[in-house]
Each structure stands twice: as structure tokens, then as C-alpha cells.
Amino acid sequence: MTTAIWMLAYGMPTDAVEEYVRIDESTIVESLKRFCRAIISIYEEEYLGLLTTADISKLLREEEKRGFPGMLGSLDCMHWSWKNCPAVWHGQYISHLIEGRAPPANYTINDHQYTMGYFLADGNYPHWETLVQTISQPQGLKRQLFATMQEAYRKDVERAFGVLQARFAIAHWPARFLSHEDLGYIMKTCIILHNMIIEDDHDDSVDDDYDAPEMATPIQVSREPTLRNDLIEHVWSRKGEQG
């Protein structure tokens, strides 16, 4: 287990670990694989599962205070270099958002009712109701304010990626394993351990509601940024109320 932690935390190559602990390289690799599989088998459901009803309620309350009712978080990606990665795999982890499916959430913005949560994203993503993009060249004070706030809140996920890579250097350096299955186990393990650390630091009270809500029924998503326009008005109105 010690060698596995070293490789995850410090990104040490197997030959360096072998020289330090005097263990055969194949044994080191097998130890890492078994450690990752064990962590995932025991903790994946708790620390890497879908958002629970309690999670969603908490997120909605927090984000409404920040001026973005209905928001569930920010969408971004972390690049982990792997020269053997097939292009067909790019973007596979956000397909449910692109298809217009997200956890249900009921809220009203600018007198319009919505029944599905959304995520903030940059301008590289398509215009779907599950994603609210920034405005690259905002014209007018309303749009400028919205773009400033949207981009500021999106930095949360960028900071999270930075902390993850700082804690687990193996995710910072180019991937050394040839099997995509092994890489998946490694990344999942890093995220699970990262989430465990966050939970321990926050020491939140335990909630017994572990049921994950069903994704909202797929709808015909609109390419028109209706939700974003409503948010622009909401953010501007909220600023006026706060003076």
C-alpha cells in the first residue's frame, strides 16, 4: 500500500519506487492496481456517486445565495496527457448534459419556471438548456456584469482541479500506463480520496438521505439561450436590490 500511495501522491515512476523500496517493478504496478480497485470497490458509491436529493437541495440553496438559482455547479475538464487516447472518447463524460438530461430542480427566474438544473460552462460548449455559457464579448452593463460573475464562479472548478493535481501528482504528469482501464481506476481513486479529504476537513453532519434522484426526463433542448437571458436579468436586478 505504501508504494501505491507514493505513486499516487508524488507521481513517482515505477523504476524510482523500485530503487527506493527494493521491490520488483511488476509487484509495484500490481500493488497500485489492487489498491485502486479496492478503494473503488469500497468507496465509489459513497464518494463518487450521483448527486443525492440532499446534495441537490444544498447546492441549490448555496447557489441561489450567490445569484444563480437552479445552478448545480460548473462544467470544465482537466487535461491528463495520454498519447494513446482515441479521439472517439473525447467528451464522453458529459453526454447526458448534451442530451438535455440533468437532475430535476424547480425554480423561477424572471417569471419563467424551470424544472431542470444547469451547469456553468465556457464558450467551447454547445448552447443547451443544461449549460449556461459565458458571453465572450459582452455588450452593455447587464451582460458585462453577468459575464464577470459567471466567469468568477467558474473558477471554483478550476481551483478544485488544481488542488486535486497538487494532492495527487500522478494526475499532473503524463499518464504512464498503456491500459485505459488502469488509468480510469487511478483517476477514480484520486478523486475518491480527494473527496474523502474534503469531507473530513469540513466534518459535515451525516445525512441519511442517500437516494440519488432520477435524471429529468429528456426534453427537446433549445439552442436559444433563454435561460441565460433570464439569468442576465436576474443578476442585474439582484445587483440593484443590493445597491
Summary of the structure (lengths in Angstrom):
residues: 243
radius of gyration: 20.8
end to end distance: 55.9
largest distance: 67.5
contacts: 661
relative contact order: 0.17
helix: 55%
strand: 9%
